[in-house]
Amino acid sequence: MKQKPVLYSVFDVAFRLIDHALNDNEYLQPQKLHRLLYLAQGYFGASYHGAMLMPALFVAEEAGPIEPNLYVLMEETRPDVRLKSINDKTKHFIESVWRQFGHHSVDHLNASIRNHAPYQDAWRAGPGTLISFDEMVTFYTAVRKTATTPEAEDVVRPRVMRSHKGKPVATTDWRPRRLK
């Protein structure tokens, strides 16, 4: 299946997550950034019928999944990259990922993701093995809420809009069932 990611690069998500952390007076550790990117990619696919958020591939490493291109480029410092503008729906999704997972420690995210089937399957094949995007989508679509893993519907928080009378109303995107 041909995929056209919603965003142009992994940096469009990474730097926005880093900025969310800075706004919350938090240093976003590189490992935590990679885990958040991985969760964003998986939950976006689960929330939007297999759509890819960013053109990013993740590999299984001992601590958890990493995006190797971002890892290599940001090894020394944050590169000067001009970000493309993104639509409000995608901005809202990235903010929702930060609100859902940003408060967790690196250790918590590592332990949680290492128990997820897509990572485990890749890890069993050996360090550096690509984690299948299709397996990520399948896993995060089927996941049932646990103490460490929310359902896809719980990740994207409702937006607040105004009714015709001016009252605040919580809304979410309509997502029809996918027919088989």
HUWODA-V350703 format. One record per residue. N is the residue number from 0. RES is the residue in three letters. PHI is phi in whole degrees, -180 to 180 (none if undefined). PSI is psi in radians with two decimals (* if undefined). Layout:
N:RES:PHI:PSI ; N:RES:PHI:PSI
This chain:
0:MET:none:2.28 ; 1:LYS:-76:2.37 ; 2:GLN:-118:2.33 ; 3:LYS:-117:1.88 ; 4:PRO:-61:2.64 ; 5:VAL:-68:-0.67 ; 6:LEU:-107:2.80 ; 7:TYR:-78:-0.59 ; 8:SER:-151:2.90 ; 9:VAL:-66:-0.45 ; 10:PHE:-65:-0.53 ; 11:ASP:-60:-0.51 ; 12:VAL:-93:-0.80 ; 13:ALA:-57:-0.86 ; 14:PHE:-71:-0.50 ; 15:ARG:-70:-0.64 ; 16:LEU:-67:-0.71 ; 17:ILE:-61:-0.74 ; 18:ASP:-65:-0.66 ; 19:HIS:-62:-0.73 ; 20:ALA:-63:-0.79 ; 21:LEU:-61:-0.71 ; 22:ASN:-64:-0.48 ; 23:ASP:-94:0.24 ; 24:ASN:55:0.77 ; 25:GLU:-128:2.47 ; 26:TYR:-87:2.19 ; 27:LEU:-92:1.83 ; 28:GLN:-63:2.55 ; 29:PRO:-54:-0.76 ; 30:GLN:-60:-0.75 ; 31:LYS:-65:-0.69 ; 32:LEU:-59:-0.80 ; 33:HIS:-64:-0.68 ; 34:ARG:-67:-0.71 ; 35:LEU:-65:-0.69 ; 36:LEU:-63:-0.74 ; 37:TYR:-61:-0.83 ; 38:LEU:-64:-0.69 ; 39:ALA:-61:-0.79 ; 40:GLN:-62:-0.82 ; 41:GLY:-66:-0.82 ; 42:TYR:-71:-0.54 ; 43:PHE:-65:-0.81 ; 44:GLY:-60:-0.70 ; 45:ALA:-69:-0.63 ; 46:SER:-79:-0.47 ; 47:TYR:-125:0.84 ; 48:HIS:50:0.82 ; 49:GLY:85:0.12 ; 50:ALA:-69:2.53 ; 51:MET:-95:2.24 ; 52:LEU:-70:-0.81 ; 53:MET:-144:2.70 ; 54:PRO:-79:1.33 ; 55:ALA:-133:2.40 ; 56:LEU:-113:2.50 ; 57:PHE:-114:2.49 ; 58:VAL:-116:2.63 ; 59:ALA:-83:2.11 ; 60:GLU:-121:2.96 ; 61:GLU:-56:-0.79 ; 62:ALA:-74:-0.49 ; 63:GLY:155:-3.00 ; 64:PRO:-74:2.52 ; 65:ILE:-133:2.73 ; 66:GLU:-99:1.82 ; 67:PRO:-63:-0.59 ; 68:ASN:-67:-0.77 ; 69:LEU:-65:-0.71 ; 70:TYR:-58:-0.86 ; 71:VAL:-66:-0.77 ; 72:LEU:-69:-0.59 ; 73:MET:-99:0.24 ; 74:GLU:-59:-0.70 ; 75:GLU:-95:-0.85 ; 76:THR:-162:2.98 ; 77:ARG:-74:2.10 ; 78:PRO:-73:2.75 ; 79:ASP:-85:1.75 ; 80:VAL:-123:2.30 ; 81:ARG:-85:2.08 ; 82:LEU:-82:2.52 ; 83:LYS:-84:2.68 ; 84:SER:-71:2.63 ; 85:ILE:-128:2.74 ; 86:ASN:-74:2.87 ; 87:ASP:-64:-0.63 ; 88:LYS:-63:-0.74 ; 89:THR:-71:-0.71 ; 90:LYS:-57:-0.79 ; 91:HIS:-61:-0.70 ; 92:PHE:-63:-0.82 ; 93:ILE:-62:-0.73 ; 94:GLU:-61:-0.68 ; 95:SER:-65:-0.70 ; 96:VAL:-63:-0.75 ; 97:TRP:-63:-0.79 ; 98:ARG:-65:-0.61 ; 99:GLN:-77:-0.71 ; 100:PHE:-119:-0.26 ; 101:GLY:-63:-0.49 ; 102:HIS:-80:-0.21 ; 103:HIS:-77:2.63 ; 104:SER:-76:2.84 ; 105:VAL:-59:-0.77 ; 106:ASP:-61:-0.72 ; 107:HIS:-64:-0.82 ; 108:LEU:-63:-0.75 ; 109:ASN:-59:-0.87 ; 110:ALA:-62:-0.71 ; 111:SER:-66:-0.90 ; 112:ILE:-68:-0.58 ; 113:ARG:-64:-0.29 ; 114:ASN:-92:-0.05 ; 115:HIS:-84:2.41 ; 116:ALA:-56:-0.76 ; 117:PRO:-61:-0.71 ; 118:TYR:-67:-0.82 ; 119:GLN:-59:-0.73 ; 120:ASP:-61:-0.77 ; 121:ALA:-68:-0.71 ; 122:TRP:-63:-0.69 ; 123:ARG:-61:-0.53 ; 124:ALA:-77:-0.25 ; 125:GLY:124:2.66 ; 126:PRO:-56:2.46 ; 127:GLY:88:0.02 ; 128:THR:-75:2.39 ; 129:LEU:-65:2.42 ; 130:ILE:-92:2.17 ; 131:SER:-66:2.21 ; 132:PHE:-62:-0.73 ; 133:ASP:-62:-0.66 ; 134:GLU:-67:-0.64 ; 135:MET:-62:-0.83 ; 136:VAL:-61:-0.81 ; 137:THR:-60:-0.79 ; 138:PHE:-64:-0.88 ; 139:TYR:-74:-0.33 ; 140:THR:-75:-0.69 ; 141:ALA:-89:-0.24 ; 142:VAL:-61:2.45 ; 143:ARG:-107:2.50 ; 144:LYS:-54:2.26 ; 145:THR:-130:-3.07 ; 146:ALA:-64:-0.51 ; 147:THR:-112:-0.23 ; 148:THR:-131:1.93 ; 149:PRO:-81:2.82 ; 150:GLU:-74:2.76 ; 151:ALA:-57:-0.68 ; 152:GLU:-64:-0.46 ; 153:ASP:-83:-0.27 ; 154:VAL:-77:-0.80 ; 155:VAL:-85:1.88 ; 156:ARG:-76:2.66 ; 157:PRO:-65:2.56 ; 158:ARG:-88:2.64 ; 159:VAL:-101:2.13 ; 160:MET:-125:3.13 ; 161:ARG:-110:2.44 ; 162:SER:-77:3.10 ; 163:HIS:-64:-0.29 ; 164:LYS:-99:0.06 ; 165:GLY:90:0.05 ; 166:LYS:-83:2.52 ; 167:PRO:-70:2.41 ; 168:VAL:-135:2.28 ; 169:ALA:-81:2.29 ; 170:THR:-130:2.68 ; 171:THR:-134:2.83 ; 172:ASP:-68:2.50 ; 173:TRP:-75:2.20 ; 174:ARG:-125:1.67 ; 175:PRO:-66:2.70 ; 176:ARG:-62:2.52 ; 177:ARG:-84:2.24 ; 178:LEU:-80:2.49 ; 179:LYS:-92:*
